[in-house]
Amino acid sequence: MTDAAPRLHALVEQLLGAPLPMRIRAWDGSQAGPPDAPALVVRNRRALRRLLFKPGELGLARAWVAGDLEIEGDLYRAMDLLSGLIWERGEDARTLGQALRDPAFRAAALGLLRLAGLPLPPAPPPEEIRRTRNLHTRRTDRQAISHHYDVGNDFYGIVLGPSMVYSCAYWPHPGGSLEEAQRDKLELVCRKLALKPGQRLLDVGCGWGSMAVHAAREHGVQVVGVTLSQEQAAYARKRVADAGLTDRVDIRVQDYRDVTDGPYDAISSIGMAEHVGAAKYLEYAGDLYALLAPGGRLLNHQISRRPQHDESAYHLDGFIDSYVFPDGELAPIGTTVTQLERAGFEVRDVESIREHYALTLRHWVGRLEDDWTRAVRLTSPGRARVWRLYMAACAVGFERNRLGVNQVLAVRTPQSGDSGMPLRARTWN
């Protein structure tokens, strides 16, 4: 029999309570759905068993990472269709409990059970991190950072390009190169911080040293960069030495909470605060505030999410939490601003650069796809599949305004009220 795809297509539509605008192609050669649409390829019955034993995002993630599921056709169009169908339907989407009360759905589900067979559940792919209940301790933060960043500097070189900047680029001219856009982003941060020769800059979550090298070379500042990743630190130190900046840049494997040699004139935190967590964010903001000299500036560059009507219902994305950013949490921009102000900062400027991240991610995905064979060799097929899906889905998320990214400029304004800011703040434009 070659009817697996029609049966699967019907089941998905029963669950969603809406037409499925994608094809399904199953392991038996059958197909169902719109012929000109991207296809969800179900390569084997094991994919169904993963979903049956772990319904929801985690089951789908395991099937994708293991290669049991694949997207055939335009990946971005597939992500866009799924975004409109599932992620943005909100209260209109049926829950699994509601679907199970539908006799037609129950009948389809029983058919799926017969189709999948019932051996033991497949083991998770080796790329999945082992979860822990102790979020955002120093030990678990080190483990999470290592899982995400210690994939290999050569692999990141494929994705990020020569700049080795792993955060949203800034595109004054959309037709420019990724390298130019990342340089423009670093320069924008330096101008917002109003860096001057001889000042001290703390770069929290310094990555591979791009910001530290740029600030020291182009603005003459003394930089301390801290990271929890041993691989990043080794790369950054070599980069500093090659640039002849060892007298101006100090790269440390250190938790920002252990930095005690303030005060600093400026702090940059670019793509790091997503790792902090809601429960620890006020502590993070307070620690940075304490490390700044009066009048010192903070540039906090951070991904955000849309607010929910019930914020207590927010949960970590199963795929991203298990395979990409363990323990990573996103907050609405309003929450971030409030926490910075509670810590004592005066927030002076907030700039959304959401569309810039969509452009950045599409460049990263293109680089990964262009050098796919080497990326797989450097890591694993599963790890490369994680990054391709994650970056493409995030690109669509930024394009659809499900995700945002903001640069928040804040000042440790002294009691005198003299912030040191010009009357027209955006002199960096």
Secondary structure, DSSP 8 states (H G I E B T S, - for coil): ---HHHHHHHHHHHHHTS---SEEEETTS-EES-TTS-EEEE-SHHHHHHHHHSTTHHHHHHHHHHTSEEEES-HHHHHHHHIIIIIT-GGGS--HHHHHTSHHHHHHHHHHHHHH--SS-----TTS----S-TT-HHHHHHHHHHHHTT-HHHHHHHH-TT---S----SSTTS-HHHHHHHHHHHHHHHHT--TT-EEEEES-TTSHHHHHHHHHH--EEEEEES-HHHHHHHHHHHHHTT-TTTEEEEE--GGG--S--EEEEEEES-GGGT-GGGHHHHHHHHHHHEEEEEEEEEEEEEE---SSGGG----HHHHHHTSTT---B-HHHHHHHHHHTT-EEEEEEE-HHHHHHHHHHHHHHHHHTHHHHHHHS-HHHHHHHHHHHHHHHHHHHTTSEEEEEEEEE---TT------SSS-TT-
